[in-house]
Amino acid sequence: MAMIAPSRRLRRTPFSAGVEAAGVKGYTVYNRMLLPTTFRSMVEDYHHLKEAVQIWDVSCERQIELRGPDAGRLMQMLTPRDLRGMLAGQCYYVPIVDETGGMLNDPVAVKLSEDRWWISIADSDLLYWVKGIAYGYRLDVLVDEPDVSPLAIQGPRADDLMSEVFGDSVRDIRFFRFGHFDFNGRDLVIARSGYSKQGGFEIYVDGSDIAMPLWNALMEAGQKYDIHAGGPNLIERIEGGLLSYGNDMTMDNTPHECGLGRFCNTHTAIGCIGRDALLRVAKEGPVKQIRAIQIHGDAVPACDRLWPVMAGSKRVGSVSSAAWSPDYKTNVAIGMVRLTHWDEGTDVQVETPTGRQFATVHESFWI
């Protein structure tokens, strides 16, 4: 089996020692960092995530910090989502677009205060784009990557575990909001969010020195809840329709094509760099859009390239992510489908590496 060669260009994380002790079996590379993907097996990890609680090293979700008088203005320039009503203590899912309306990232924006924000990014070099905008517009703002490493606690027992370590008040955090909690004398931001549909939290660990003490405390407290190390699970995220930037969408796609039009307030998000382009897109409507696709038949292999979606001899889309779902007893997939074939129940075929398989387009995902 091929190995990933370590180097300073491929960074370990503050939690790598804990991940290795937990028996990690597979990694991917994300924002030049190691992202654990498998511990027991994808299927075993999938079932456990739905039944108990997992601790995820998601340090690769790097933060871009905006700090200064123009921090709010810069944040609005990056996204077509209207941020005027956003309060300190809230988290927003925000499409980030370029001047053509193309998707550059789909992060979570964390508003710490009026003049301080974190952008918790997906896999891309967004930092350079943000620095370029700040410099080009001569904004009074510092743009940097702080020493902040997210740690996710996901699964139906997440509230129980977190209350053991941080107190019962952590249960009061509302969805996509955050609070400040003490750990070993360090103030930590904890948000009710995460890259699964099973519920949970993301802890923004500010400072690498407390990373392993926190990991160990959570692992010890979680023994009674059957805690295991885990990571974003391919099967579960497809079932829930959680998109992966770089897989299911790229800068060639607009938010409307990605089904994210509800996060685009282009008429009121004054200052967004891609606003004019997105106004045209909104008026004309997309000609293709993300859909859930059920692929019938045998379990499909890993999707490491786009699979054509066919209507007879005509290509009408592409599958970008796919996996066999043990719970739904079918292949679940995410794909971009043309408007002529994106309606609920439309029958198509998918060209998989093992041959053409019949499939059905759905307007909603499984979870």
C-alpha positions as CSV (number, residue, x, y, z in Angstrom):
1,M,0.0,0.0,0.0
2,A,1.3,3.5,-0.9
3,M,2.3,5.8,2.0
4,I,2.1,9.5,2.5
5,A,5.6,10.9,2.8
6,P,5.8,13.3,5.8
7,S,7.3,16.7,5.3
8,R,6.9,20.3,6.6
9,R,4.7,21.0,3.6
10,L,2.2,18.4,4.9
11,R,1.5,19.3,8.5
12,R,0.7,17.1,11.4
13,T,-1.9,18.5,13.8
14,P,-1.9,19.2,17.5
15,F,-4.0,16.1,18.0
16,S,-1.9,13.7,15.8
17,A,-0.6,11.8,18.8
18,G,-4.1,11.0,20.0
19,V,-5.2,10.1,16.5
20,E,-2.3,7.7,16.1
21,A,-2.9,6.1,19.5
22,A,-6.6,5.6,18.5
23,G,-5.5,3.4,15.6
24,V,-6.0,5.6,12.6
25,K,-6.0,3.5,9.4
26,G,-6.4,6.2,6.7
27,Y,-5.8,9.8,6.0
28,T,-6.5,12.3,3.3
29,V,-4.8,15.6,2.7
30,Y,-6.8,18.8,3.4
31,N,-5.4,22.3,3.5
32,R,-1.9,20.7,3.6
33,M,-2.8,18.9,6.8
34,L,-3.6,15.3,7.7
35,L,-7.3,14.6,8.0
36,P,-8.0,11.2,9.5
37,T,-10.7,9.3,7.4
38,T,-10.9,5.8,8.8
39,F,-10.3,4.1,12.1
40,R,-12.0,0.6,12.1
41,S,-13.6,0.7,8.7
42,M,-15.8,3.2,6.8
43,V,-18.9,1.1,7.5
44,E,-18.1,0.4,11.2
45,D,-17.2,4.1,11.8
46,Y,-20.5,5.0,10.0
47,H,-22.7,2.9,12.3
48,H,-20.9,4.0,15.4
49,L,-21.3,7.7,14.5
50,K,-25.1,7.2,14.3
51,E,-25.2,5.3,17.6
52,A,-22.8,6.9,20.1
53,V,-20.2,9.7,20.0
54,Q,-17.0,10.4,18.2
55,I,-14.1,12.8,18.5
56,W,-12.8,14.2,15.2
57,D,-9.5,15.9,14.6
58,V,-10.6,18.5,12.0
59,S,-7.6,20.8,12.6
60,C,-7.5,21.0,8.8
61,E,-10.4,23.3,8.9
62,R,-8.0,26.2,9.1
63,Q,-9.2,29.6,10.3
64,I,-8.8,32.9,8.5
65,E,-8.9,35.6,11.1
66,L,-10.2,39.1,10.1
67,R,-9.3,41.7,12.8
68,G,-9.7,45.4,12.7
69,P,-12.2,48.2,12.0
70,D,-12.9,47.0,8.4
71,A,-13.3,43.3,9.3
72,G,-17.1,43.3,8.9
73,R,-16.8,45.2,5.6
74,L,-14.3,42.7,4.3
75,M,-16.4,39.7,5.4
76,Q,-19.4,41.1,3.4
77,M,-17.2,41.6,0.3
78,L,-16.5,37.9,0.3
79,T,-20.0,36.5,0.4
80,P,-23.4,37.1,-1.2
81,R,-25.1,36.3,2.1
82,D,-26.4,39.4,3.8
83,L,-24.5,39.7,7.1
84,R,-26.0,42.9,8.4
85,G,-28.3,41.1,10.9
86,M,-25.6,38.7,12.2
87,L,-24.7,39.1,15.9
88,A,-21.6,38.3,17.8
89,G,-22.0,34.8,19.0
90,Q,-23.5,33.5,15.8
91,C,-22.1,31.2,13.1
92,Y,-23.2,31.5,9.4
93,Y,-22.7,29.1,6.6
94,V,-21.5,31.4,3.8
95,P,-20.7,30.8,0.2
96,I,-17.6,32.7,-0.8
97,V,-17.5,33.8,-4.5
98,D,-15.2,35.5,-6.9
99,E,-16.0,38.3,-9.3
100,T,-17.8,35.9,-11.7
101,G,-20.0,34.4,-9.0
102,G,-17.9,31.2,-8.9
103,M,-17.6,29.3,-5.6
104,L,-14.2,29.7,-3.9
105,N,-15.2,28.1,-0.7
106,D,-18.1,27.3,1.5
107,P,-16.9,28.0,5.1
108,V,-18.6,28.8,8.4
109,A,-18.1,32.4,9.4
110,V,-17.8,32.9,13.2
111,K,-18.5,36.4,14.4
112,L,-16.5,36.9,17.6
113,S,-17.1,40.6,17.8
114,E,-17.8,43.5,15.4
115,D,-14.2,43.8,14.5
116,R,-13.1,40.2,14.8
117,W,-14.1,37.2,12.7
118,W,-13.0,33.7,12.0
119,I,-13.6,32.0,8.6
120,S,-13.5,28.2,9.1
121,I,-12.6,27.1,5.6
122,A,-12.9,24.1,3.4
123,D,-10.0,22.8,1.3
124,S,-8.7,25.7,-0.7
125,D,-6.1,28.6,-0.7
126,L,-8.8,31.1,0.4
127,L,-6.3,33.0,2.6
128,Y,-4.5,34.4,-0.4
129,W,-7.8,35.6,-2.0
130,V,-8.8,37.3,1.3
131,K,-5.4,38.9,1.7
132,G,-5.5,40.2,-1.9
133,I,-8.9,41.8,-1.4
134,A,-7.9,43.5,1.8
135,Y,-4.7,44.8,0.3
136,G,-6.3,45.8,-3.0
137,Y,-9.0,47.8,-1.3
138,R,-6.6,49.3,1.3
139,L,-8.8,48.0,4.1
140,D,-7.9,48.6,7.8
141,V,-7.9,44.9,8.7
142,L,-5.4,42.3,9.6
143,V,-5.8,39.0,7.8
144,D,-4.0,36.0,9.2
145,E,-4.1,32.3,10.1
146,P,-4.3,32.0,13.9
147,D,-3.1,29.0,15.9
148,V,-6.7,27.7,16.2
149,S,-7.4,24.0,15.6
150,P,-11.1,22.7,15.5
151,L,-11.9,19.5,17.4
152,A,-15.4,18.1,16.6
153,I,-17.6,16.0,18.9
154,Q,-20.3,14.4,16.8
155,G,-23.0,11.8,17.4
156,P,-26.2,11.4,19.5
157,R,-24.3,11.2,22.8
158,A,-22.3,14.4,22.1
159,D,-24.3,16.6,24.5
160,D,-23.8,14.1,27.3
161,L,-20.0,14.0,26.8
162,M,-19.6,17.7,26.4
163,S,-21.5,18.4,29.6
164,E,-19.2,16.0,31.5
165,V,-16.2,18.2,30.5
166,F,-17.6,21.7,30.2
167,G,-20.7,21.7,32.4
168,D,-24.4,21.4,31.7
169,S,-24.6,25.0,30.2
170,V,-23.0,23.7,27.0
171,R,-26.3,22.0,26.3
172,D,-27.9,25.4,26.0
173,I,-25.9,26.4,22.9
174,R,-28.3,26.8,20.0
175,F,-27.6,25.5,16.5
176,F,-25.0,27.6,14.7
177,R,-24.3,29.7,17.8
178,F,-21.4,29.5,20.1
179,G,-20.4,30.2,23.7
180,H,-17.2,30.7,25.6
181,F,-16.1,27.9,28.0
182,D,-13.1,27.3,30.3
183,F,-10.7,24.4,30.0
184,N,-7.6,24.4,32.2
185,G,-7.8,28.2,32.5
186,R,-8.1,28.7,28.7
187,D,-11.1,30.3,27.1
188,L,-12.4,28.2,24.3
189,V,-15.1,29.0,21.7
190,I,-17.5,26.1,21.4
191,A,-20.2,26.0,18.6
192,R,-23.1,23.7,18.0
193,S,-22.1,22.7,14.5
194,G,-20.2,20.1,12.6
195,Y,-19.8,18.1,9.4
196,S,-22.4,15.5,10.1
197,K,-26.2,15.2,10.5
198,Q,-25.9,13.4,13.8
199,G,-25.6,16.6,15.9
200,G,-22.7,17.8,18.0
201,F,-20.1,20.5,18.6
202,E,-17.0,22.1,17.2
203,I,-14.4,23.2,19.8
204,Y,-12.1,26.0,18.5
205,V,-8.9,25.0,20.3
206,D,-6.9,28.3,20.6
207,G,-3.3,27.2,21.2
208,S,-1.7,23.9,20.4
209,D,-0.4,23.4,23.9
210,I,-3.8,22.4,25.3
211,A,-4.7,20.2,22.4
212,M,-3.7,16.8,23.8
213,P,-4.9,17.6,27.4
214,L,-8.3,18.4,25.9
215,W,-8.3,15.3,23.7
216,N,-7.4,13.1,26.7
217,A,-10.0,14.6,28.9
218,L,-12.7,14.0,26.3
219,M,-11.6,10.5,25.7
220,E,-11.5,9.7,29.4
221,A,-14.9,11.2,30.1
222,G,-16.4,9.6,27.0
223,Q,-15.7,6.0,27.9
224,K,-19.1,5.6,29.5
225,Y,-20.6,6.8,26.2
226,D,-18.6,4.4,24.0
227,I,-16.5,7.2,22.5
228,H,-14.3,6.4,19.5
229,A,-12.0,8.5,17.3
230,G,-13.6,9.2,13.9
231,G,-13.8,11.7,11.1
232,P,-16.1,13.0,8.5
233,N,-17.8,9.9,7.1
234,L,-18.3,9.6,3.4
235,I,-21.5,7.5,3.6
236,E,-23.2,9.7,6.3
237,R,-22.3,13.0,4.6
238,I,-23.8,11.8,1.2
239,E,-27.0,10.6,2.9
240,G,-27.3,14.1,4.5
241,G,-26.4,16.0,1.4
242,L,-23.4,17.7,2.9
243,L,-21.3,19.0,0.0
244,S,-17.6,18.7,-0.2
245,Y,-15.8,21.7,-1.8
246,G,-13.4,20.4,-4.5
247,N,-15.5,17.2,-4.9
248,D,-19.1,18.3,-5.4
249,M,-18.4,21.9,-6.4
250,T,-15.6,24.1,-7.6
251,M,-15.0,27.7,-8.7
252,D,-16.7,26.7,-12.0
253,N,-20.0,26.5,-10.1
254,T,-22.2,29.2,-8.7
255,P,-24.0,28.9,-5.4
256,H,-27.3,28.5,-7.3
257,E,-26.0,25.5,-9.1
258,C,-24.9,24.0,-5.8
259,G,-28.4,24.4,-4.3
260,L,-27.1,27.3,-2.0
261,G,-29.3,30.0,-3.5
262,R,-31.0,30.4,-0.1
263,F,-27.7,31.7,1.2
264,C,-27.5,34.4,-1.5
265,N,-29.2,37.7,-0.6
266,T,-27.8,39.4,-3.7
267,H,-30.2,42.3,-3.7
268,T,-29.3,43.3,-0.2
269,A,-25.7,42.0,0.3
270,I,-24.2,45.3,-0.8
271,G,-20.5,45.2,-1.3
272,C,-20.2,41.5,-2.3
273,I,-17.6,41.3,-5.1
274,G,-19.6,38.7,-7.1
275,R,-22.9,40.4,-6.6
276,D,-23.5,41.7,-10.1
277,A,-22.7,38.3,-11.6
278,L,-25.0,36.5,-9.2
279,L,-27.8,39.0,-9.9
280,R,-27.7,37.8,-13.5
281,V,-27.6,34.2,-12.5
282,A,-30.5,34.6,-10.1
283,K,-32.6,36.3,-12.8
284,E,-31.8,33.7,-15.5
285,G,-31.8,30.7,-13.2
286,P,-29.3,27.8,-13.2
287,V,-29.2,25.3,-16.1
288,K,-27.8,22.5,-13.8
289,Q,-28.0,21.9,-10.1
290,I,-26.8,19.5,-7.3
291,R,-29.2,16.6,-6.8
292,A,-29.3,13.4,-4.8
293,I,-28.9,10.4,-7.0
294,Q,-29.9,6.8,-6.1
295,I,-27.7,4.3,-8.1
296,H,-29.5,1.0,-8.3
297,G,-27.7,-2.4,-8.3
298,D,-24.5,-3.6,-6.9
299,A,-22.3,-1.5,-4.5
300,V,-20.3,1.0,-6.5
301,P,-16.5,1.6,-5.9
302,A,-14.9,4.8,-4.6
303,C,-15.7,7.8,-6.7
304,D,-12.3,9.4,-7.4
305,R,-13.4,11.1,-10.7
306,L,-16.6,12.4,-12.2
307,W,-19.0,9.7,-13.4
308,P,-21.2,10.6,-16.4
309,V,-24.9,10.7,-15.8
310,M,-26.6,9.6,-19.0
311,A,-30.1,9.7,-20.6
312,G,-29.6,7.1,-23.3
313,S,-26.7,8.4,-25.4
314,K,-26.9,12.0,-24.0
315,R,-24.8,13.1,-21.1
316,V,-27.0,15.1,-18.7
317,G,-24.8,15.4,-15.6
318,S,-22.0,14.0,-13.4
319,V,-21.8,12.1,-10.2
320,S,-19.1,13.5,-7.9
321,S,-19.5,11.5,-4.6
322,A,-21.0,8.0,-4.1
323,A,-21.1,5.2,-1.6
324,W,-23.2,2.1,-0.6
325,S,-25.5,3.0,2.3
326,P,-25.9,0.1,4.8
327,D,-29.0,1.7,6.3
328,Y,-30.8,2.5,3.1
329,K,-29.6,-0.6,1.2
330,T,-28.7,1.3,-1.9
331,N,-26.0,3.4,-3.5
332,V,-26.3,7.0,-2.5
333,A,-24.7,9.8,-4.5
334,I,-24.4,13.5,-5.1
335,G,-24.3,14.8,-8.6
336,M,-24.8,17.9,-10.8
337,V,-27.7,17.3,-13.2
338,R,-29.1,19.4,-16.0
339,L,-32.5,21.0,-15.6
340,T,-34.0,18.7,-18.2
341,H,-33.5,15.7,-15.9
342,W,-33.3,17.1,-12.3
343,D,-37.0,16.6,-11.4
344,E,-37.9,14.1,-8.6
345,G,-38.1,10.5,-9.9
346,T,-36.3,11.1,-13.2
347,D,-34.7,7.8,-14.4
348,V,-31.1,8.1,-15.7
349,Q,-28.0,5.9,-15.9
350,V,-24.6,6.4,-14.3
351,E,-21.4,5.3,-16.0
352,T,-19.5,3.7,-13.0
353,P,-16.0,2.2,-13.3
354,T,-17.7,-1.3,-13.3
355,G,-20.3,-0.4,-16.0
356,R,-23.5,1.5,-16.6
357,Q,-26.1,1.3,-13.7
358,F,-29.6,2.5,-13.6
359,A,-30.3,5.4,-11.3
360,T,-33.0,7.8,-10.1
361,V,-32.7,11.5,-9.4
362,H,-34.2,12.9,-6.2
363,E,-34.8,16.5,-5.1
364,S,-34.0,15.7,-1.4
365,F,-31.4,13.7,0.4
366,W,-31.8,10.7,2.6
367,I,-31.3,12.3,6.1
